[in-house]
Structure formats: structure tokens, C-alpha cells
Amino acid sequence: MDVAANMFESYFMAGFECSTQRRRDDRRLDMVSATAHDRLAALDYRAVSRLGLHTVRDGVRWHLIETVPGLYDWSSFLPMLKASAEVGVQVIWDLCHYGLPDWLDIWSPAFVEHFARFAAAVAGLVHAETGSRPVYCPINEISFWSWAGGEVGYIHPCVEGKGADLKRQLVRAAIAAMGAIRAVDNRARFLLAEPLIHISAPAQPRQNQMEAEVHRLSQFEAFDLLSGRLEPELGGNASYLDILGLNFYPHNQWYFGGATIPFGHPDYRPFRELLVEVQARYQRPALIAETGSEGTARPSWLHYVCAEARAARDAGVQLLGICLYPILDYPGWDNDRRCQAGLLGEADITGQRKIYAALLEELRWQQQKEALWTPLLPQEISIEESR
């Protein structure tokens, strides 16, 4: 029996890019709309399901739903929710993917309060419409958002030097949202999606090595805050550390203060080692919640990730699946360039998307290999076992 079969409908999953942040120039991004996925959700879900991807990640766009405090307009979400139920795909819903309503101050206590109410409202609607056990990602990549929005001013709230403060505010909001969802539907599971990185430093001076290690270990801070290992006064505890979402891309390893470590370089740390480290640290089930590359590198990257994932499982990592992210080509955040990163391309006038054949061939090969794999853990891993 496959571990993923108990919790997820498929080991390989499709991730729909759903970022909704404001950029430094104040332009609002909406990747769900920009890829036409909002209009074509049913067709897209059918397309990925036919390819064996029966679990997907997708986004609930808070900024469109709560344009007036306390009033919810579900017209942007309900068609997608109904489409997922009609097609029969399982959705991990991202509740806040870098974006929030314009009227809400992210630094205020009201942000935490309104997000918790919004999360509860979503949970109530999902329960009423589907009845199936839901999985939510409360806030995507707290670590990245706190750096990009609070440390270097790249995305909203576009400030510098306040990354630590933003991280803790996002942790408060995620904890409040999970508590509110459980009050509505205690069957809910939670994906905590964070970047998985490695930072290397030259042999000399030693100070660089020490600083590099401090920065590398900071990738675990969001998990530690959510679980109450650090600063329990924020409200974290072990029950909030449910499924660890590990987002990993070719650029996720770099030299301290320098360039990206080239894939295949001796300083490039094997992905399996990163997964084993997370397992040893938290003893929780994990999902490769985002992974992918661009252009012709897409098939070889998937081949590498899958081989490393199998090696990590053989070493005892409780790995529940791999999400191809993004599953659709999309316009770049900064310049609208066409990012050819997906298994599926732009939609034609009939709503059909061309499949990138080389990536599909690799996916098919990996799906066949997984069908022969005998899992180490035959039963579902529950939240209660971590308490």
C-alpha cells in the first residue's frame, strides 16, 4: 500500500502558480488569472488528472474574496472548488500566497485576526461543497516572504531590515489560521511549505563559514517557530508541524554572499542529504511541495529529483510525494517574460494546452518506477503521533 494513497490521491502532483503579491512598483500580480487557470480550471484539472496527477496545489485569492472587511465574495473561488469536485482531483489549497487585501495592514494585529476568520470561512465553504478531508497550506514560504518582503523590499510590504519581524507576524497568522480551521473541520491537514536550501562558504576565512552556517540554519526557523521549539510565546506547538512542504529548485544552493552553486559542482550538496537532514531534525512526513526547472532542463531536473527522493526514502525519509511546480508556463513576475517551466503550455482559443513531450516522457518513466516501489511506511502518519 502506498503511503500517499492514504493522504494524497497521487504521489506525483501538479502545482498551479498562484502568487498574488504586490511588486515594488505596486503592481498586483495574479498568476491564476495570468495563466487563464481561473477560466480554465475544469479543463486544467482534467488535463493533469489524465496524466496521473490526481492531487494538485492551487490558490485561494484572498485579495479578491475579501475586498471589504468581513464580507466574502466567493465568485473567484467557488467555480474552481466546484471544478475540482466535478473532476475528482484532490486540492491542497494555498490560503495566502504572498498576497492580502489592500485595505489590510500586514503589521497590525488585525492581519492575524482577519486571516484567521478568512481561513475559517474557506474551511466552512470547502466542507459544505465537498465533504472530503481538506489539506491547506496556510501561508506559502514564510521564510522567503519574510526575506523578500521584509528584508530586501522586493515584494509587499516592500520594506528593508524587518525580515525577522515579518517572519514572526506571518507565523502568528499561520498559527491562528490553523486553529480557526480546526474549529470548523478537525479533519483538516496542513502543508507548511518552505524553501529547502544549502549555503556554502570558501574554506577561508573561518568567519565566513560560521556566518554561512547561521544563514543556512535560518531556513528552519519558520518550522521551529510554528512548532514552539523557538519562542513558544508566539503560540506554536508540535501539532502545527503537520506535513513539511519542501520547495527545491536548481537555484536553491549558493555561496555565502556570492553566486549560485552550479548543479554538478563538487560544492553542490546532494538533494538526498538535505531531505535526510530535515527528517532527522523533525521526524515528520514531508512533501516536495515545489520543484521544477525551465526550458530543456525540465526533464533532467525531474530525473535528478526523483532519483534523490528514492535514495532519501531508502534512508528512512517519510516522503509523501513530489509536486511539479509550476505545472503551467507562466509570465515572469518582473517582466512578463514567458517562463517555459511547465508540463503544460499556454492555452489556445479552445482552452487546450500543449504538453511538453520531453517532460511528459520523463514523468511517465518515473511513474512506472514508483509503481514498483514498496513503501517503508504502510500506514498514514497522523498529527497525534507527533505530540
Steps between C-alpha positions, in 0.01 A plus 500: 500500500633842402546754780370771270182304432391556860556874503529606136339371184829479311872499575572737210304824523436814296559847645316798353693825547275720715715793618300816567754743646544867428836584347725786602335715227162425665378283213285212622590159358240229460652189347173307505350760269819559299514131400124491428467229761213687664294460180631155411515328839280207398694441178832533682396259775386247241825539308724430797276224630526320166877513544478325837527815712192461718616734779573867429607815679290806421418837648215681672539868408429686821543844344202435268279334759516750787512839331285636783592403858292206617307455174589204279439483128563140394455555126873463430532179703173310486525407128848357561381310806203357310724411206738306723208304649349437157826371353594312816841649568622556854613858564745634754368856530751781561319761710761776476759484223677833566183708451242661729217755464615857435312642797681278751825599675722193519675634810183545704328252733203532263698310234518194725136531605360549150712223354374256764139593424562470127660158544203380704261629236689315225496182708127530552438543129729213401331272752153595377587456132717189506473318831843346442791536740680823406867591487603865531824692466430797731783732389737403223874538567509707816880503476509633143223753558667636813826543306350630175241725662659594831874486443572616143173669399441289189129431556231628735538642762816624322708596802860430592660377820179363655512141381503355851195703597310399188585134553350504847190682383447241228552220753236655728259515208567142390447368853177697539375374163572136580321530832200664335482232231515219755207657684298469178632165374724299729586260217707766324867439428760769444790537260770736628687591180850646542807526274763230550843653445872453544763771546869431463800715588862498387747327730634833617439707697337299778267789576336453160437134575336585831280768347405275211390231743290749699325605179455139389342398830262795483302302241362296792391797709143513367448130581654552845275798573188319378581197716583703812865391507585867478307782666200297620339826605398538133261210556678224313488135601580161350148445367545782249800328340296264285628430145830668419492654154850526356538724195816428302625648173836502315582844645445397865871457571744789500828627638479726802483853365554371149367316198286191458691173534485333159316170489758221490774707664687328788357764735144412397350301785295194395127557539466173692722639776277803540194276530670272752598802710140620517380152594757470779411844633120470508395137451200614300360394161619720214385596154718648228242775465665685212767395255574570135730665254472698176544423133674184395628440854154394619526125432853458637410694814199278567720194441750627760236591759323165469824302532600699807152460648521122466842501665362713782208263552741207512678693778174525697356834389120503527441649155138522385534638149653733243314804365600626154492876543389689312303263281417781254730736313450846649596867455800602709446702814732783399464542127215279372744286304361159413652256749499158334504306823186290478387164376216691331533816293279796421136432418373530144163651412327173590664487843732213409864511605791344316691239699879524519574153365850456643382571854198274457728217385712540813192520721362180348829322563506616862137401552584150381793479740284613791243232423770241579601662829404332827455775762670492835193632684175315422277715716407867509701721733267697726547833673439338835809283470720810515356626825 
